[in-house]
C-alpha cells in the first residue's frame, strides 16, 4: 500500500491531506489546516511581505502533523495568493527548504483541472453539472458532463478578500457592497444548463458544521445557507467561533463565502448545494497516480 500527502498553500489556508492508495482509489487518513490569511494581504499590498513568517510557521505545523502518519511521497502546490505576489519566488524557496520537495505554483487553469478531478471522483453527474471551487483569493467554476470538463473560468472572487471588507460583525450595507462586487465578478462565469451545483473549498466544507456539528449535512438548501449567514453574523467572530467550533479567522471567511454560494445558486437557478470534501488536494494525488512527476503541468 502507498501513502501519499498533498500540501497546498492557498489564499486563506495551508492544508495537508494524507491518503492511502487502495486498489487505485484514495482513502483519507488525515487532514490538517492552518489559516495564515495571505490573500487579503497580497490583494492589498501586492506581496506576501510581512505575512511570510506566519505562512512558513503554518507550513511547518501541518507538515509536522502529517509526518506523524508517515507518507511515501509529498506533493506541494501554491495557488492564487502566491501566484499573484511579487515576491513569490523567494517565498517558494523558503517553503521548499522546509518541505524538501518542489513547491509548484500552479496556474489558475491547472487549479481548476485538479479541483475538478478531485470533486468528480465522487460527484460527477450524467447530465451537466457545475463545480464551484471557492477559495480565499479566487474562484474556479467548471461546467462538466460526467467526468468531462466542458467549460471553465477563473473569477476574481475570493472569500478572504471579500471578508476583509466586512466589519466584525458585518453590517447590512457592507453585505450589500460585497454582494454587488461578487455579482460583477460572476458575470464571467461560464453558462450552463446544469442540474447540480457542487461546491468545494474551505467555505463549502465548513458551512455544514455551522448548521450541525455532530451530523453536518452534505447537501445545503438556500434556507440552510441563510440560516448559516444569520448564525455567523450574530456576534463577534471570536464569540461565534466558540459556538460553532471553528477558528475565528474561518468564521470571518465563511461570512463572505456564504454570500457567494447563495449567489451561485441563484445564478444557475438551483435550490440545492452539494458539498464536496474532495477537491484540489485529492486532485493532486489522483493526477500524480496518472502522470507521476508531471502532475502539476497544465493539461
C-alpha positions as CSV (number, residue, x, y, z in Angstrom):
1,X,0.0,0.0,0.0
2,X,1.2,3.5,-0.9
3,X,0.6,6.5,1.3
4,X,0.8,10.0,-0.2
5,X,0.5,13.5,1.1
6,X,-0.7,16.7,-0.7
7,X,0.0,20.2,0.7
8,X,-1.4,23.4,-0.8
9,X,-0.8,27.0,0.2
10,X,-4.0,28.9,-0.6
11,X,-5.2,32.4,-0.1
12,X,-6.7,31.8,3.3
13,X,-5.2,28.5,4.3
14,X,-2.4,25.9,4.3
15,X,-3.8,22.4,4.1
16,X,-2.2,19.0,4.0
17,X,-4.0,15.8,3.2
18,X,-2.6,12.3,3.9
19,X,-4.3,9.5,2.0
20,X,-3.7,5.8,1.2
21,X,-4.0,4.4,-2.3
22,X,-6.2,1.3,-2.0
23,X,-7.0,-0.6,-5.3
24,X,-6.3,2.6,-7.3
25,X,-8.6,4.8,-5.1
26,X,-7.9,7.3,-2.4
27,X,-8.8,6.7,1.3
28,X,-8.3,9.7,3.5
29,X,-6.0,9.1,6.5
30,X,-5.8,12.6,8.0
31,X,-6.2,16.3,7.1
32,X,-4.7,19.4,8.8
33,X,-5.2,23.1,8.2
34,X,-3.8,26.4,9.4
35,X,-5.0,29.9,8.4
36,X,-2.2,32.4,7.8
37,X,-4.5,34.5,5.6
38,X,-2.2,35.5,2.8
39,X,-4.9,36.5,0.3
40,X,-6.2,39.8,1.7
41,X,-2.6,41.0,2.5
42,X,-1.4,40.2,-1.1
43,X,-4.5,41.9,-2.6
44,X,-3.8,45.0,-0.5
45,X,0.0,45.2,-0.9
46,X,0.9,43.1,-3.9
47,X,3.3,41.0,-1.9
48,X,3.5,38.3,0.8
49,X,5.9,40.6,2.7
50,X,5.3,40.5,6.5
51,X,3.0,37.6,6.2
52,X,5.8,35.3,5.2
53,X,6.8,34.1,8.6
54,X,3.2,33.4,9.6
55,X,2.8,31.3,6.4
56,X,6.0,29.4,7.0
57,X,5.0,28.6,10.5
58,X,1.7,27.2,9.2
59,X,3.7,25.1,6.7
60,X,5.9,23.7,9.4
61,X,2.9,22.9,11.7
62,X,0.8,21.0,9.1
63,X,3.9,19.2,7.8
64,X,4.8,18.0,11.3
65,X,1.2,16.7,11.8
66,X,1.3,14.9,8.5
67,X,4.7,13.3,9.3
68,X,3.1,11.6,12.4
69,X,1.2,9.4,9.9
70,X,4.1,8.8,7.6
71,X,3.9,9.0,3.9
72,X,5.9,7.8,0.8
73,X,5.6,10.9,-1.3
74,X,4.8,14.6,-0.6
75,X,3.3,16.9,-3.3
76,X,3.1,20.6,-2.8
77,X,1.5,23.5,-4.6
78,X,0.5,27.1,-4.2
79,X,-2.4,28.9,-5.7
80,X,-3.8,32.5,-6.2
81,X,-2.1,34.4,-3.3
82,X,1.4,33.1,-4.1
83,X,0.8,33.1,-7.8
84,X,0.0,36.9,-7.8
85,X,2.5,38.0,-5.2
86,X,5.6,40.0,-6.4
87,X,7.8,38.1,-4.0
88,X,6.5,34.6,-4.8
89,X,9.9,33.2,-6.0
90,X,11.7,33.9,-2.7
91,X,8.8,32.7,-0.7
92,X,8.7,29.4,-2.7
93,X,12.4,28.9,-2.0
94,X,11.8,29.2,1.7
95,X,8.9,26.8,1.6
96,X,11.0,24.3,-0.4
97,X,13.7,24.4,2.3
98,X,11.1,23.3,4.8
99,X,9.4,20.6,2.7
100,X,12.5,19.3,0.9
101,X,10.3,18.9,-2.2
102,X,9.5,21.4,-5.0
103,X,6.6,23.9,-4.4
104,X,4.7,24.1,-7.7
105,X,3.0,27.4,-8.2
106,X,0.2,26.2,-10.5
107,X,-1.8,28.2,-13.0
108,X,-5.5,29.0,-12.4
109,X,-6.3,26.7,-15.2
110,X,-4.5,23.8,-13.6
111,X,-6.0,24.6,-10.3
112,X,-9.5,24.2,-11.8
113,X,-8.5,20.9,-13.5
114,X,-7.2,19.4,-10.3
115,X,-10.1,20.6,-8.2
116,X,-12.4,19.1,-10.8
117,X,-10.6,15.8,-10.8
118,X,-10.9,15.5,-7.1
119,X,-14.6,16.5,-6.9
120,X,-15.6,14.5,-10.0
121,X,-14.3,11.4,-8.3
122,X,-17.4,11.5,-6.1
123,X,-19.9,14.0,-7.5
124,X,-19.9,13.6,-11.3
125,X,-23.4,13.6,-12.9
126,X,-24.6,12.1,-16.2
127,X,-26.1,15.5,-17.1
128,X,-24.5,18.9,-17.0
129,X,-23.2,19.9,-13.6
130,X,-21.3,22.8,-12.2
131,X,-18.3,22.8,-9.8
132,X,-17.5,26.0,-7.8
133,X,-14.1,25.9,-6.1
134,X,-14.4,28.9,-3.8
135,X,-11.0,29.9,-2.5
136,X,-9.7,32.8,-0.4
137,X,-8.4,34.8,-3.4
138,X,-10.2,33.4,-6.5
139,X,-12.9,31.1,-7.6
140,X,-12.7,28.5,-10.3
141,X,-16.0,27.4,-12.0
142,X,-16.3,24.4,-14.2
143,X,-19.2,23.2,-16.3
144,X,-19.0,19.4,-16.9
145,X,-20.8,16.4,-18.1
146,X,-19.9,13.2,-16.2
147,X,-16.0,13.3,-15.9
148,X,-15.5,15.7,-18.9
149,X,-14.9,19.4,-18.4
150,X,-16.8,21.4,-21.0
151,X,-16.1,25.0,-20.0
152,X,-14.3,26.7,-17.1
153,X,-13.5,30.2,-15.9
154,X,-11.4,31.8,-13.1
155,X,-13.2,34.6,-11.3
156,X,-11.5,37.3,-9.3
157,X,-13.7,36.4,-6.4
158,X,-12.4,35.1,-3.0
159,X,-13.9,34.7,0.4
160,X,-10.8,36.1,2.2
161,X,-10.6,39.2,0.1
162,X,-14.3,39.9,0.4
163,X,-14.2,39.1,4.2
164,X,-11.6,41.8,4.6
165,X,-14.3,44.4,3.6
166,X,-16.7,43.3,6.4
167,X,-16.8,44.6,10.0
168,X,-16.9,42.2,13.0
169,X,-19.8,41.5,13.0
170,X,-20.8,42.6,9.5
171,X,-23.2,45.5,8.9
172,X,-26.0,45.1,6.3
173,X,-24.7,47.9,4.0
174,X,-21.3,46.1,3.9
175,X,-23.0,42.8,2.9
176,X,-24.8,44.7,0.1
177,X,-21.5,46.0,-1.2
178,X,-19.7,42.7,-1.3
179,X,-22.8,41.2,-2.9
180,X,-22.5,43.8,-5.7
181,X,-18.8,43.1,-6.1
182,X,-19.4,39.4,-6.3
183,X,-22.1,39.8,-8.9
184,X,-19.7,41.9,-11.1
185,X,-17.1,39.1,-10.9
186,X,-19.7,36.4,-11.6
187,X,-20.5,38.0,-15.0
188,X,-17.5,36.0,-16.3
189,X,-18.9,32.6,-15.0
190,X,-19.5,30.0,-17.7
191,X,-23.1,29.4,-18.8
192,X,-24.7,26.1,-18.4
193,X,-28.0,24.3,-18.1
194,X,-26.9,22.5,-15.0
195,X,-28.8,20.1,-12.9
196,X,-26.4,20.0,-9.9
197,X,-24.2,22.6,-8.2
198,X,-21.2,21.2,-6.3
199,X,-19.0,23.4,-4.2
200,X,-15.5,22.6,-2.8
201,X,-13.1,24.7,-0.8
202,X,-12.9,25.9,2.8
203,X,-16.3,27.7,2.8
204,X,-18.2,24.7,1.4
205,X,-16.6,22.1,3.6
206,X,-17.0,24.1,6.8
207,X,-20.5,25.6,6.4
208,X,-22.3,22.3,7.2
209,X,-20.7,22.3,10.7
210,X,-22.2,25.8,11.3
211,X,-25.7,24.1,11.0
212,X,-24.9,20.9,12.9
213,X,-21.6,20.0,14.5
214,X,-22.5,16.3,15.2
215,X,-24.1,15.3,11.9
216,X,-23.4,18.0,9.3
217,X,-25.4,17.7,6.1
218,X,-23.8,17.0,2.7
219,X,-26.5,19.0,0.8
220,X,-27.5,22.5,1.7
221,X,-30.6,24.4,0.7
222,X,-31.0,28.1,0.2
223,X,-32.7,28.3,3.6
224,X,-29.7,26.4,5.2
225,X,-27.3,29.0,3.7
226,X,-29.4,31.9,5.0
227,X,-29.5,30.2,8.5
228,X,-25.7,29.9,8.4
229,X,-25.4,33.6,7.5
230,X,-27.6,34.6,10.3
231,X,-25.7,32.5,12.8
232,X,-22.3,33.7,11.6
233,X,-23.4,37.4,11.9
234,X,-24.9,37.4,15.3
235,X,-21.8,38.4,17.2
236,X,-18.1,39.0,17.1
237,X,-16.1,36.3,15.3
238,X,-14.4,35.2,18.5
239,X,-17.8,34.6,20.1
240,X,-19.3,32.8,17.1
241,X,-16.2,30.7,16.8
242,X,-16.8,29.2,20.3
243,X,-20.4,28.4,19.4
244,X,-19.7,26.6,16.1
245,X,-16.3,25.1,17.0
246,X,-14.3,26.8,14.3
247,X,-11.4,29.3,14.4
248,X,-12.3,33.0,14.3
249,X,-10.4,33.6,11.0
250,X,-12.5,30.8,9.5
251,X,-15.7,32.4,10.7
252,X,-14.7,35.7,9.1
253,X,-14.0,33.9,5.8
254,X,-17.3,32.0,6.0
255,X,-19.3,35.2,6.3
256,X,-18.2,36.3,2.8
257,X,-18.2,32.8,1.4
258,X,-21.8,32.0,2.2
259,X,-22.8,35.2,0.3
260,X,-21.0,33.9,-2.8
261,X,-22.5,30.5,-2.6
262,X,-26.0,32.0,-2.3
263,X,-25.4,34.0,-5.4
264,X,-24.2,30.9,-7.3
265,X,-27.3,29.0,-6.5
266,X,-29.3,31.9,-7.9
267,X,-27.0,32.3,-10.9
268,X,-27.7,28.7,-12.0
269,X,-31.3,28.7,-10.9
270,X,-30.9,25.8,-8.4
271,X,-32.1,25.3,-4.9
272,X,-29.6,22.7,-3.6
273,X,-25.8,22.9,-3.0
274,X,-23.9,19.7,-2.9
275,X,-20.8,19.9,-0.6
276,X,-17.6,18.2,-1.8
277,X,-14.8,17.5,0.6
278,X,-12.8,16.2,-2.4
279,X,-11.1,19.0,-4.3
280,X,-7.7,20.3,-5.1
281,X,-5.6,18.0,-2.8
282,X,-7.4,14.9,-3.9
283,X,-7.0,16.0,-7.5
284,X,-3.2,16.5,-6.9
285,X,-2.9,12.9,-5.7
286,X,-5.1,11.5,-8.5
287,X,-3.1,13.4,-11.1
288,X,0.1,12.0,-9.6
289,X,-1.2,8.5,-9.8
290,X,-1.8,9.1,-13.5
291,X,1.0,11.4,-14.6
292,X,3.7,10.9,-12.0
293,X,6.1,13.9,-11.7
294,X,4.1,15.9,-14.3
295,X,1.0,16.1,-12.1
296,X,1.2,19.9,-11.8
297,X,1.5,20.7,-15.5
298,X,-1.4,22.3,-17.4
299,X,-3.5,19.7,-19.2
